[in-house]
């Protein structure tokens, strides 16, 4: 499917990381979400009920990043993907999570992961 809803550069304060200090003190995490679904019905009818509400997706991402704690970015991305697939009628989701304040002795803009997950055939909405 080539139709996509994109939420880019969402920033939330979270407590994720391997080190104890990262689990105690909130730091920024940047999240991008791409949702694959057929947007034609919403576009033709100009009807929010035939698409996905961006604000609800934003709220799901914020809730996961800010109220849970993971050691790995991979686990954080999986949790977001799982919740979005469970909550919204999308066939596929791509999640990117970036951590700009990485405790590495060196210079880098961020560390990040990107995952892509599809709805299973057993889980049709």
Helices and strands as residue ranges (DSSP letters): E 4-14, H 20-24, E 27-36, H 40-45, G 48-50, H 54-67, H 73-87, E 92-99, E 111-118
